[in-house]
Amino acid sequence: MSSLLRLRPSAVLRALSAPPLAAESKPRSLSAQWALGVSHILVVGAIAKVLNIGDRDSAI
C-alpha cells in the first residue's frame, strides 16, 4: 500500500480519467465485482490519506 502513497496526483487523476477498457462491457462475476469494489475503496482511501482528508488531528 505504501507504493500507492508514492503516486503523483497527476498520475492518479490520469488513471481515474482513462477511458474504460473493452472488457468493461462484459458482465462481471460476483467475485470480480467484489474485488473491484475493494480496490475502489483502497484507492479512495489512499487518495484521502495523501490529501489528509478526514484527519482529525489536523482539523481546523
PQR file of N, CA, C, O and H, with PARSE charges and radii, in Angstrom:
ATOM      1  N   MET A   1       0.823  -1.194   0.000 -0.4000 1.5000
ATOM      2  CA  MET A   1       0.000   0.000   0.000 -0.0000 2.0000
ATOM      3  C   MET A   1       0.861   1.250   0.000  0.5500 1.7000
ATOM      4  O   MET A   1       0.435   2.301  -0.478 -0.5500 1.4000
ATOM      5  N   SER A   2       2.079   1.141   0.537 -0.4000 1.5000
ATOM      6  CA  SER A   2       2.934   2.322   0.564 -0.0000 2.0000
ATOM      7  C   SER A   2       3.297   2.773  -0.851  0.5500 1.7000
ATOM      8  O   SER A   2       3.579   3.951  -1.073 -0.5500 1.4000
ATOM      9  H   SER A   2       2.426   0.287   0.926  0.4000 1.0000
ATOM     10  N   SER A   3       3.291   1.843  -1.805 -0.4000 1.5000
ATOM     11  CA  SER A   3       3.573   2.246  -3.183 -0.0000 2.0000
ATOM     12  C   SER A   3       2.450   3.107  -3.746  0.5500 1.7000
ATOM     13  O   SER A   3       2.692   3.954  -4.607 -0.5500 1.4000
ATOM     14  H   SER A   3       3.062   0.886  -1.625  0.4000 1.0000
ATOM     15  N   LEU A   4       1.218   2.900  -3.267 -0.4000 1.5000
ATOM     16  CA  LEU A   4       0.108   3.747  -3.708 -0.0000 2.0000
ATOM     17  C   LEU A   4       0.291   5.177  -3.234  0.5500 1.7000
ATOM     18  O   LEU A   4      -0.094   6.120  -3.926 -0.5500 1.4000
ATOM     19  H   LEU A   4       1.022   2.212  -2.568  0.4000 1.0000
ATOM     20  N   LEU A   5       0.877   5.341  -2.059 -0.4000 1.5000
ATOM     21  CA  LEU A   5       1.026   6.676  -1.489 -0.0000 2.0000
ATOM     22  C   LEU A   5       2.121   7.470  -2.187  0.5500 1.7000
ATOM     23  O   LEU A   5       2.176   8.694  -2.067 -0.5500 1.4000
ATOM     24  H   LEU A   5       1.190   4.575  -1.497  0.4000 1.0000
ATOM     25  N   ARG A   6       2.992   6.778  -2.917 -0.4000 1.5000
ATOM     26  CA  ARG A   6       4.066   7.473  -3.616 -0.0000 2.0000
ATOM     27  C   ARG A   6       3.662   7.941  -5.012  0.5500 1.7000
ATOM     28  O   ARG A   6       4.462   8.562  -5.711 -0.5500 1.4000
ATOM     29  H   ARG A   6       2.947   5.784  -3.015  0.4000 1.0000
ATOM     30  N   LEU A   7       2.443   7.652  -5.418 -0.4000 1.5000
ATOM     31  CA  LEU A   7       1.981   8.090  -6.735 -0.0000 2.0000
ATOM     32  C   LEU A   7       1.802   9.599  -6.763  0.5500 1.7000
ATOM     33  O   LEU A   7       1.379  10.209  -5.781 -0.5500 1.4000
ATOM     34  H   LEU A   7       1.792   7.147  -4.851  0.4000 1.0000
ATOM     35  N   ARG A   8       2.125  10.180  -7.883 -0.4000 1.5000
ATOM     36  CA  ARG A   8       1.878  11.613  -8.042 -0.0000 2.0000
ATOM     37  C   ARG A   8       0.398  11.833  -8.307  0.5500 1.7000
ATOM     38  O   ARG A   8      -0.242  11.010  -8.961 -0.5500 1.4000
ATOM     39  H   ARG A   8       2.469   9.685  -8.681  0.4000 1.0000
ATOM     40  N   PRO A   9      -0.155  12.940  -7.803 -0.5600 1.5000
ATOM     41  CA  PRO A   9      -1.583  13.205  -8.034  0.2800 2.0000
ATOM     42  C   PRO A   9      -1.948  13.227  -9.513  0.5500 1.7000
ATOM     43  O   PRO A   9      -3.042  12.802  -9.883 -0.5500 1.4000
ATOM     44  N   SER A  10      -1.040  13.721 -10.371 -0.4000 1.5000
ATOM     45  CA  SER A  10      -1.358  13.764 -11.799 -0.0000 2.0000
ATOM     46  C   SER A  10      -1.497  12.353 -12.370  0.5500 1.7000
ATOM     47  O   SER A  10      -2.338  12.111 -13.236 -0.5500 1.4000
ATOM     48  H   SER A  10      -0.151  14.066 -10.070  0.4000 1.0000
ATOM     49  N   ALA A  11      -0.676  11.428 -11.886 -0.4000 1.5000
ATOM     50  CA  ALA A  11      -0.771  10.046 -12.364 -0.0000 2.0000
ATOM     51  C   ALA A  11      -2.075   9.405 -11.899  0.5500 1.7000
ATOM     52  O   ALA A  11      -2.697   8.641 -12.637 -0.5500 1.4000
ATOM     53  H   ALA A  11       0.006  11.625 -11.182  0.4000 1.0000
ATOM     54  N   VAL A  12      -2.486   9.723 -10.668 -0.4000 1.5000
ATOM     55  CA  VAL A  12      -3.742   9.175 -10.149 -0.0000 2.0000
ATOM     56  C   VAL A  12      -4.918   9.716 -10.950  0.5500 1.7000
ATOM     57  O   VAL A  12      -5.813   8.962 -11.331 -0.5500 1.4000
ATOM     58  H   VAL A  12      -1.980  10.344 -10.068  0.4000 1.0000
ATOM     59  N   LEU A  13      -4.918  11.023 -11.207 -0.4000 1.5000
ATOM     60  CA  LEU A  13      -6.014  11.622 -11.974 -0.0000 2.0000
ATOM     61  C   LEU A  13      -6.060  11.077 -13.394  0.5500 1.7000
ATOM     62  O   LEU A  13      -7.141  10.852 -13.937 -0.5500 1.4000
ATOM     63  H   LEU A  13      -4.191  11.636 -10.897  0.4000 1.0000
ATOM     64  N   ARG A  14      -4.899  10.862 -13.997 -0.4000 1.5000
ATOM     65  CA  ARG A  14      -4.844  10.313 -15.349 -0.0000 2.0000
ATOM     66  C   ARG A  14      -5.417   8.894 -15.361  0.5500 1.7000
ATOM     67  O   ARG A  14      -6.144   8.524 -16.283 -0.5500 1.4000
ATOM     68  H   ARG A  14      -4.021  11.045 -13.556  0.4000 1.0000
ATOM     69  N   ALA A  15      -5.091   8.107 -14.342 -0.4000 1.5000
ATOM     70  CA  ALA A  15      -5.603   6.734 -14.277 -0.0000 2.0000
ATOM     71  C   ALA A  15      -7.112   6.716 -14.052  0.5500 1.7000
ATOM     72  O   ALA A  15      -7.821   5.882 -14.615 -0.5500 1.4000
ATOM     73  H   ALA A  15      -4.501   8.408 -13.593  0.4000 1.0000
ATOM     74  N   LEU A  16      -7.595   7.636 -13.228 -0.4000 1.5000
ATOM     75  CA  LEU A  16      -9.030   7.667 -12.951 -0.0000 2.0000
ATOM     76  C   LEU A  16      -9.838   8.185 -14.134  0.5500 1.7000
ATOM     77  O   LEU A  16     -11.004   7.824 -14.295 -0.5500 1.4000
ATOM     78  H   LEU A  16      -7.019   8.313 -12.770  0.4000 1.0000
ATOM     79  N   SER A  17      -9.226   9.030 -14.964 -0.4000 1.5000
ATOM     80  CA  SER A  17      -9.958   9.599 -16.090 -0.0000 2.0000
ATOM     81  C   SER A  17      -9.741   8.819 -17.387  0.5500 1.7000
ATOM     82  O   SER A  17     -10.213   9.234 -18.445 -0.5500 1.4000
ATOM     83  H   SER A  17      -8.279   9.324 -14.833  0.4000 1.0000
ATOM     84  N   ALA A  18      -9.032   7.696 -17.308 -0.4000 1.5000
ATOM     85  CA  ALA A  18      -8.779   6.892 -18.501 -0.0000 2.0000
ATOM     86  C   ALA A  18     -10.093   6.297 -19.009  0.5500 1.7000
ATOM     87  O   ALA A  18     -10.982   5.989 -18.215 -0.5500 1.4000
ATOM     88  H   ALA A  18      -8.649   7.359 -16.448  0.4000 1.0000
ATOM     89  N   PRO A  19     -10.220   6.136 -20.318 -0.5600 1.5000
ATOM     90  CA  PRO A  19     -11.451   5.531 -20.845  0.2800 2.0000
ATOM     91  C   PRO A  19     -11.561   4.075 -20.401  0.5500 1.7000
ATOM     92  O   PRO A  19     -10.539   3.414 -20.212 -0.5500 1.4000
ATOM     93  N   PRO A  20     -12.761   3.571 -20.233 -0.5600 1.5000
ATOM     94  CA  PRO A  20     -12.923   2.182 -19.793  0.2800 2.0000
ATOM     95  C   PRO A  20     -12.390   1.203 -20.830  0.5500 1.7000
ATOM     96  O   PRO A  20     -12.391   1.481 -22.029 -0.5500 1.4000
ATOM     97  N   LEU A  21     -11.943   0.076 -20.352 -0.4000 1.5000
ATOM     98  CA  LEU A  21     -11.421  -0.955 -21.245 -0.0000 2.0000
ATOM     99  C   LEU A  21     -12.563  -1.623 -22.003  0.5500 1.7000
ATOM    100  O   LEU A  21     -13.726  -1.510 -21.616 -0.5500 1.4000
ATOM    101  H   LEU A  21     -11.942  -0.149 -19.378  0.4000 1.0000
ATOM    102  N   ALA A  22     -12.223  -2.314 -23.076 -0.4000 1.5000
ATOM    103  CA  ALA A  22     -13.242  -3.002 -23.871 -0.0000 2.0000
ATOM    104  C   ALA A  22     -13.942  -4.079 -23.043  0.5500 1.7000
ATOM    105  O   ALA A  22     -15.113  -4.377 -23.277 -0.5500 1.4000
ATOM    106  H   ALA A  22     -11.279  -2.406 -23.390  0.4000 1.0000
ATOM    107  N   ALA A  23     -13.235  -4.659 -22.085 -0.4000 1.5000
ATOM    108  CA  ALA A  23     -13.819  -5.715 -21.256 -0.0000 2.0000
ATOM    109  C   ALA A  23     -14.862  -5.174 -20.289  0.5500 1.7000
ATOM    110  O   ALA A  23     -15.603  -5.950 -19.685 -0.5500 1.4000
ATOM    111  H   ALA A  23     -12.284  -4.417 -21.896  0.4000 1.0000
ATOM    112  N   GLU A  24     -14.933  -3.867 -20.134 -0.4000 1.5000
ATOM    113  CA  GLU A  24     -15.895  -3.275 -19.206 -0.0000 2.0000
ATOM    114  C   GLU A  24     -17.340  -3.548 -19.628  0.5500 1.7000
ATOM    115  O   GLU A  24     -18.233  -3.533 -18.781 -0.5500 1.4000
ATOM    116  H   GLU A  24     -14.332  -3.236 -20.625  0.4000 1.0000
ATOM    117  N   SER A  25     -17.588  -3.796 -20.902 -0.4000 1.5000
ATOM    118  CA  SER A  25     -18.956  -4.014 -21.358 -0.0000 2.0000
ATOM    119  C   SER A  25     -19.456  -5.420 -21.021  0.5500 1.7000
ATOM    120  O   SER A  25     -20.660  -5.674 -21.071 -0.5500 1.4000
ATOM    121  H   SER A  25     -16.862  -3.809 -21.590  0.4000 1.0000
ATOM    122  N   LYS A  26     -18.547  -6.333 -20.679 -0.4000 1.5000
ATOM    123  CA  LYS A  26     -18.949  -7.695 -20.345 -0.0000 2.0000
ATOM    124  C   LYS A  26     -19.459  -7.741 -18.910  0.5500 1.7000
ATOM    125  O   LYS A  26     -18.952  -7.021 -18.050 -0.5500 1.4000
ATOM    126  H   LYS A  26     -17.569  -6.126 -20.638  0.4000 1.0000
ATOM    127  N   PRO A  27     -20.448  -8.572 -18.645 -0.5600 1.5000
ATOM    128  CA  PRO A  27     -20.918  -8.699 -17.257  0.2800 2.0000
ATOM    129  C   PRO A  27     -19.835  -9.330 -16.383  0.5500 1.7000
ATOM    130  O   PRO A  27     -19.135 -10.247 -16.813 -0.5500 1.4000
ATOM    131  N   ARG A  28     -19.707  -8.836 -15.168 -0.4000 1.5000
ATOM    132  CA  ARG A  28     -18.685  -9.337 -14.251 -0.0000 2.0000
ATOM    133  C   ARG A  28     -19.282 -10.381 -13.317  0.5500 1.7000
ATOM    134  O   ARG A  28     -20.471 -10.354 -13.001 -0.5500 1.4000
ATOM    135  H   ARG A  28     -20.275  -8.091 -14.819  0.4000 1.0000
ATOM    136  N   SER A  29     -18.433 -11.293 -12.889 -0.4000 1.5000
ATOM    137  CA  SER A  29     -18.856 -12.254 -11.874 -0.0000 2.0000
ATOM    138  C   SER A  29     -18.939 -11.540 -10.526  0.5500 1.7000
ATOM    139  O   SER A  29     -18.433 -10.430 -10.364 -0.5500 1.4000
ATOM    140  H   SER A  29     -17.467 -11.315 -13.146  0.4000 1.0000
ATOM    141  N   LEU A  30     -19.574 -12.185  -9.583 -0.4000 1.5000
ATOM    142  CA  LEU A  30     -19.731 -11.580  -8.261 -0.0000 2.0000
ATOM    143  C   LEU A  30     -18.378 -11.349  -7.599  0.5500 1.7000
ATOM    144  O   LEU A  30     -18.178 -10.321  -6.952 -0.5500 1.4000
ATOM    145  H   LEU A  30     -19.985 -13.087  -9.716  0.4000 1.0000
ATOM    146  N   SER A  31     -17.451 -12.285  -7.751 -0.4000 1.5000
ATOM    147  CA  SER A  31     -16.135 -12.111  -7.138 -0.0000 2.0000
ATOM    148  C   SER A  31     -15.369 -10.971  -7.801  0.5500 1.7000
ATOM    149  O   SER A  31     -14.618 -10.260  -7.133 -0.5500 1.4000
ATOM    150  H   SER A  31     -17.614 -13.120  -8.277  0.4000 1.0000
ATOM    151  N   ALA A  32     -15.549 -10.791  -9.101 -0.4000 1.5000
ATOM    152  CA  ALA A  32     -14.887  -9.680  -9.782 -0.0000 2.0000
ATOM    153  C   ALA A  32     -15.478  -8.347  -9.341  0.5500 1.7000
ATOM    154  O   ALA A  32     -14.750  -7.367  -9.185 -0.5500 1.4000
ATOM    155  H   ALA A  32     -16.159 -11.368  -9.644  0.4000 1.0000
ATOM    156  N   GLN A  33     -16.788  -8.307  -9.139 -0.4000 1.5000
ATOM    157  CA  GLN A  33     -17.419  -7.078  -8.649 -0.0000 2.0000
ATOM    158  C   GLN A  33     -16.936  -6.752  -7.241  0.5500 1.7000
ATOM    159  O   GLN A  33     -16.683  -5.591  -6.917 -0.5500 1.4000
ATOM    160  H   GLN A  33     -17.379  -9.103  -9.265  0.4000 1.0000
ATOM    161  N   TRP A  34     -16.811  -7.778  -6.409 -0.4000 1.5000
ATOM    162  CA  TRP A  34     -16.344  -7.583  -5.041 -0.0000 2.0000
ATOM    163  C   TRP A  34     -14.910  -7.059  -5.043  0.5500 1.7000
ATOM    164  O   TRP A  34     -14.586  -6.128  -4.305 -0.5500 1.4000
ATOM    165  H   TRP A  34     -17.016  -8.720  -6.672  0.4000 1.0000
ATOM    166  N   ALA A  35     -14.050  -7.656  -5.875 -0.4000 1.5000
ATOM    167  CA  ALA A  35     -12.656  -7.224  -5.951 -0.0000 2.0000
ATOM    168  C   ALA A  35     -12.558  -5.792  -6.463  0.5500 1.7000
ATOM    169  O   ALA A  35     -11.727  -5.020  -5.985 -0.5500 1.4000
ATOM    170  H   ALA A  35     -14.313  -8.412  -6.474  0.4000 1.0000
ATOM    171  N   LEU A  36     -13.393  -5.432  -7.422 -0.4000 1.5000
ATOM    172  CA  LEU A  36     -13.385  -4.067  -7.941 -0.0000 2.0000
ATOM    173  C   LEU A  36     -13.830  -3.082  -6.866  0.5500 1.7000
ATOM    174  O   LEU A  36     -13.255  -2.001  -6.740 -0.5500 1.4000
ATOM    175  H   LEU A  36     -14.068  -6.059  -7.810  0.4000 1.0000
ATOM    176  N   GLY A  37     -14.840  -3.444  -6.099 -0.4000 1.5000
ATOM    177  CA  GLY A  37     -15.299  -2.580  -5.011 -0.0000 2.0000
ATOM    178  C   GLY A  37     -14.230  -2.371  -3.958  0.5500 1.7000
ATOM    179  O   GLY A  37     -14.032  -1.253  -3.482 -0.5500 1.4000
ATOM    180  H   GLY A  37     -15.307  -4.322  -6.201  0.4000 1.0000
ATOM    181  N   VAL A  38     -13.536  -3.446  -3.588 -0.4000 1.5000
ATOM    182  CA  VAL A  38     -12.461  -3.340  -2.597 -0.0000 2.0000
ATOM    183  C   VAL A  38     -11.332  -2.474  -3.136  0.5500 1.7000
ATOM    184  O   VAL A  38     -10.780  -1.655  -2.401 -0.5500 1.4000
ATOM    185  H   VAL A  38     -13.697  -4.354  -3.974  0.4000 1.0000
ATOM    186  N   SER A  39     -10.981  -2.641  -4.405 -0.4000 1.5000
ATOM    187  CA  SER A  39      -9.898  -1.829  -4.968 -0.0000 2.0000
ATOM    188  C   SER A  39     -10.287  -0.358  -5.020  0.5500 1.7000
ATOM    189  O   SER A  39      -9.443   0.511  -4.803 -0.5500 1.4000
ATOM    190  H   SER A  39     -11.430  -3.306  -5.002  0.4000 1.0000
ATOM    191  N   HIS A  40     -11.557  -0.065  -5.306 -0.4000 1.5000
ATOM    192  CA  HIS A  40     -12.002   1.331  -5.302 -0.0000 2.0000
ATOM    193  C   HIS A  40     -11.897   1.930  -3.909  0.5500 1.7000
ATOM    194  O   HIS A  40     -11.479   3.078  -3.755 -0.5500 1.4000
ATOM    195  H   HIS A  40     -12.243  -0.771  -5.483  0.4000 1.0000
ATOM    196  N   ILE A  41     -12.275   1.155  -2.888 -0.4000 1.5000
ATOM    197  CA  ILE A  41     -12.173   1.639  -1.511 -0.0000 2.0000
ATOM    198  C   ILE A  41     -10.717   1.925  -1.161  0.5500 1.7000
ATOM    199  O   ILE A  41     -10.419   2.938  -0.528 -0.5500 1.4000
ATOM    200  H   ILE A  41     -12.614   0.223  -3.014  0.4000 1.0000
ATOM    201  N   LEU A  42      -9.807   1.039  -1.567 -0.4000 1.5000
ATOM    202  CA  LEU A  42      -8.389   1.248  -1.271 -0.0000 2.0000
ATOM    203  C   LEU A  42      -7.842   2.472  -1.987  0.5500 1.7000
ATOM    204  O   LEU A  42      -7.058   3.226  -1.409 -0.5500 1.4000
ATOM    205  H   LEU A  42     -10.049   0.216  -2.081  0.4000 1.0000
ATOM    206  N   VAL A  43      -8.243   2.681  -3.234 -0.4000 1.5000
ATOM    207  CA  VAL A  43      -7.767   3.842  -3.988 -0.0000 2.0000
ATOM    208  C   VAL A  43      -8.293   5.128  -3.369  0.5500 1.7000
ATOM    209  O   VAL A  43      -7.538   6.084  -3.194 -0.5500 1.4000
ATOM    210  H   VAL A  43      -8.880   2.069  -3.703  0.4000 1.0000
ATOM    211  N   VAL A  44      -9.571   5.162  -3.037 -0.4000 1.5000
ATOM    212  CA  VAL A  44     -10.141   6.364  -2.417 -0.0000 2.0000
ATOM    213  C   VAL A  44      -9.483   6.617  -1.066  0.5500 1.7000
ATOM    214  O   VAL A  44      -9.207   7.766  -0.719 -0.5500 1.4000
ATOM    215  H   VAL A  44     -10.184   4.385  -3.179  0.4000 1.0000
ATOM    216  N   GLY A  45      -9.228   5.561  -0.302 -0.4000 1.5000
ATOM    217  CA  GLY A  45      -8.546   5.710   0.981 -0.0000 2.0000
ATOM    218  C   GLY A  45      -7.136   6.236   0.820  0.5500 1.7000
ATOM    219  O   GLY A  45      -6.689   7.070   1.607 -0.5500 1.4000
ATOM    220  H   GLY A  45      -9.452   4.628  -0.584  0.4000 1.0000
ATOM    221  N   ALA A  46      -6.425   5.752  -0.204 -0.4000 1.5000
ATOM    222  CA  ALA A  46      -5.061   6.224  -0.441 -0.0000 2.0000
ATOM    223  C   ALA A  46      -5.059   7.690  -0.857  0.5500 1.7000
ATOM    224  O   ALA A  46      -4.206   8.459  -0.414 -0.5500 1.4000
ATOM    225  H   ALA A  46      -6.789   5.075  -0.843  0.4000 1.0000
ATOM    226  N   ILE A  47      -6.010   8.081  -1.705 -0.4000 1.5000
ATOM    227  CA  ILE A  47      -6.097   9.487  -2.127 -0.0000 2.0000
ATOM    228  C   ILE A  47      -6.439  10.365  -0.927  0.5500 1.7000
ATOM    229  O   ILE A  47      -5.870  11.444  -0.767 -0.5500 1.4000
ATOM    230  H   ILE A  47      -6.703   7.456  -2.064  0.4000 1.0000
ATOM    231  N   ALA A  48      -7.364   9.909  -0.086 -0.4000 1.5000
ATOM    232  CA  ALA A  48      -7.731  10.684   1.104 -0.0000 2.0000
ATOM    233  C   ALA A  48      -6.546  10.815   2.050  0.5500 1.7000
ATOM    234  O   ALA A  48      -6.361  11.859   2.675 -0.5500 1.4000
ATOM    235  H   ALA A  48      -7.827   9.032  -0.216  0.4000 1.0000
ATOM    236  N   LYS A  49      -5.747   9.766   2.159 -0.4000 1.5000
ATOM    237  CA  LYS A  49      -4.575   9.819   3.037 -0.0000 2.0000
ATOM    238  C   LYS A  49      -3.543  10.800   2.493  0.5500 1.7000
ATOM    239  O   LYS A  49      -2.943  11.557   3.256 -0.5500 1.4000
ATOM    240  H   LYS A  49      -5.897   8.917   1.651  0.4000 1.0000
ATOM    241  N   VAL A  50      -3.336  10.791   1.188 -0.4000 1.5000
ATOM    242  CA  VAL A  50      -2.376  11.719   0.583 -0.0000 2.0000
ATOM    243  C   VAL A  50      -2.842  13.158   0.767  0.5500 1.7000
ATOM    244  O   VAL A  50      -2.032  14.045   1.038 -0.5500 1.4000
ATOM    245  H   VAL A  50      -3.824  10.177   0.569  0.4000 1.0000
ATOM    246  N   LEU A  51      -4.132  13.391   0.622 -0.4000 1.5000
ATOM    247  CA  LEU A  51      -4.670  14.749   0.736 -0.0000 2.0000
ATOM    248  C   LEU A  51      -5.035  15.120   2.171  0.5500 1.7000
ATOM    249  O   LEU A  51      -5.525  16.223   2.414 -0.5500 1.4000
ATOM    250  H   LEU A  51      -4.790  12.671   0.402  0.4000 1.0000
ATOM    251  N   ASN A  52      -4.801  14.209   3.131 -0.4000 1.5000
ATOM    252  CA  ASN A  52      -5.132  14.420   4.547 -0.0000 2.0000
ATOM    253  C   ASN A  52      -6.601  14.751   4.751  0.5500 1.7000
ATOM    254  O   ASN A  52      -6.938  15.601   5.575 -0.5500 1.4000
ATOM    255  H   ASN A  52      -4.403  13.313   2.934  0.4000 1.0000
ATOM    256  N   ILE A  53      -7.468  14.093   4.015 -0.4000 1.5000
ATOM    257  CA  ILE A  53      -8.906  14.287   4.194 -0.0000 2.0000
ATOM    258  C   ILE A  53      -9.367  13.369   5.324  0.5500 1.7000
ATOM    259  O   ILE A  53      -9.071  12.174   5.329 -0.5500 1.4000
ATOM    260  H   ILE A  53      -7.193  13.402   3.346  0.4000 1.0000
ATOM    261  N   GLY A  54     -10.082  13.935   6.263 -0.4000 1.5000
ATOM    262  CA  GLY A  54     -10.608  13.141   7.355 -0.0000 2.0000
ATOM    263  C   GLY A  54      -9.632  12.924   8.491  0.5500 1.7000
ATOM    264  O   GLY A  54      -9.901  12.105   9.370 -0.5500 1.4000
ATOM    265  H   GLY A  54     -10.322  14.906   6.258  0.4000 1.0000
ATOM    266  N   ASP A  55      -8.504  13.626   8.509 -0.4000 1.5000
ATOM    267  CA  ASP A  55      -7.533  13.509   9.584 -0.0000 2.0000
ATOM    268  C   ASP A  55      -7.983  14.390  10.739  0.5500 1.7000
ATOM    269  O   ASP A  55      -7.981  15.615  10.626 -0.5500 1.4000
ATOM    270  H   ASP A  55      -8.286  14.291   7.795  0.4000 1.0000
ATOM    271  N   ARG A  56      -8.365  13.775  11.839 -0.4000 1.5000
ATOM    272  CA  ARG A  56      -8.924  14.541  12.958 -0.0000 2.0000
ATOM    273  C   ARG A  56      -7.880  15.411  13.644  0.5500 1.7000
ATOM    274  O   ARG A  56      -8.225  16.452  14.203 -0.5500 1.4000
ATOM    275  H   ARG A  56      -8.367  12.779  11.931  0.4000 1.0000
ATOM    276  N   ASP A  57      -6.616  15.011  13.614 -0.4000 1.5000
ATOM    277  CA  ASP A  57      -5.574  15.789  14.286 -0.0000 2.0000
ATOM    278  C   ASP A  57      -5.313  17.115  13.599  0.5500 1.7000
ATOM    279  O   ASP A  57      -4.912  18.081  14.246 -0.5500 1.4000
ATOM    280  H   ASP A  57      -6.336  14.165  13.159  0.4000 1.0000
ATOM    281  N   SER A  58      -5.536  17.172  12.298 -0.4000 1.5000
ATOM    282  CA  SER A  58      -5.255  18.408  11.566 -0.0000 2.0000
ATOM    283  C   SER A  58      -6.530  19.181  11.242  0.5500 1.7000
ATOM    284  O   SER A  58      -6.532  20.034  10.355 -0.5500 1.4000
ATOM    285  H   SER A  58      -5.862  16.387  11.772  0.4000 1.0000
ATOM    286  N   ALA A  59      -7.611  18.885  11.958 -0.4000 1.5000
ATOM    287  CA  ALA A  59      -8.871  19.582  11.697 -0.0000 2.0000
ATOM    288  C   ALA A  59      -8.758  21.044  12.091  0.5500 1.7000
ATOM    289  O   ALA A  59      -8.083  21.400  13.057 -0.5500 1.4000
ATOM    290  H   ALA A  59      -7.609  18.192  12.679  0.4000 1.0000
ATOM    291  N   ILE A  60      -9.427  21.871  11.329 -0.4000 1.5000
ATOM    292  CA  ILE A  60      -9.376  23.319  11.593 -0.0000 2.0000
ATOM    293  C   ILE A  60     -10.340  23.658  12.709  0.5500 1.7000
ATOM    294  O   ILE A  60     -10.457  24.822  13.091 -0.5500 1.4000
ATOM    295  H   ILE A  60      -9.976  21.582  10.544  0.4000 1.0000
TER
END
